[in-house]
Every structure is written in C-alpha cells, then in structure tokens.
C-alpha cells in the first residue's frame, strides 16, 4: 500500500493508474489531478512535517 503524497489517500500499488518516478522513487496517486500537482512541484509534497525532526 502506498500513500498519495498530495492528498494522503491510501493507494494500492498494483492497481494504481497514476504514477510517476521522481529521484529514483515511484510515487502513486489516486487521480490525474494529484499526479499533475506533484509533478509541478514535487518538493512541496515531499517535505515531512514530523514533530520528532525538530529535536
């Protein structure tokens, strides 16, 4: 199971119709709109905001 980096929806990798590769990693999307948004500005969606990264 993968997570759409744009809308955070769970995506079944084997049946995903929308996917792209960025910096050697494959990302899966629920819809073409999420894929297009990611491809326009991938770094915007890959920045993790996790509390433990601030310590």
C-alpha positions as CSV (number, residue, x, y, z in Angstrom):
1,X,0.0,0.0,0.0
2,X,1.3,3.5,-0.9
3,X,0.1,6.9,0.2
4,X,-0.7,9.6,-2.4
5,X,1.8,12.3,-1.4
6,X,-0.6,15.1,-2.4
7,X,-4.0,14.1,-0.8
8,X,-2.6,11.4,1.6
9,X,-5.1,8.8,0.3
10,X,-4.0,5.1,0.5
11,X,-3.3,3.7,-3.0
12,X,-3.0,0.0,-3.9
13,X,0.3,0.0,-5.9
14,X,-0.7,-2.9,-8.2
15,X,-3.9,-1.3,-9.4
16,X,-2.7,2.4,-9.5
17,X,-3.5,4.1,-12.8
18,X,-1.5,7.2,-12.0
19,X,2.2,7.0,-11.0
20,X,5.4,8.9,-11.6
21,X,9.1,8.5,-10.7
22,X,11.0,11.3,-9.0
23,X,14.6,11.0,-7.9
24,X,14.5,7.2,-8.5
25,X,11.4,6.6,-6.4
26,X,8.0,5.7,-7.7
27,X,5.0,7.7,-6.3
28,X,1.4,6.6,-6.7
29,X,-1.7,8.8,-7.0
30,X,-5.4,8.5,-6.7
31,X,-6.1,10.7,-9.7
32,X,-4.5,12.6,-12.5
33,X,-5.0,15.9,-10.7
34,X,-2.9,14.7,-7.8
35,X,-0.2,13.4,-10.2
36,X,-0.1,16.7,-12.1
37,X,0.1,18.7,-8.8
38,X,3.0,16.6,-7.6
39,X,4.9,16.8,-11.0
40,X,4.5,20.6,-10.9
41,X,6.2,21.0,-7.5
42,X,7.3,17.6,-6.0
43,X,9.4,19.1,-3.2
44,X,6.3,20.8,-1.8
45,X,4.6,17.5,-1.2
46,X,7.7,15.6,0.0
47,X,8.6,17.8,2.9
48,X,7.8,15.9,6.0
49,X,6.4,17.9,8.9
50,X,7.1,15.5,11.8
51,X,7.5,16.7,15.3
52,X,10.5,14.5,16.1
53,X,12.5,16.0,13.2
54,X,12.7,19.3,15.2
55,X,14.5,17.7,18.2
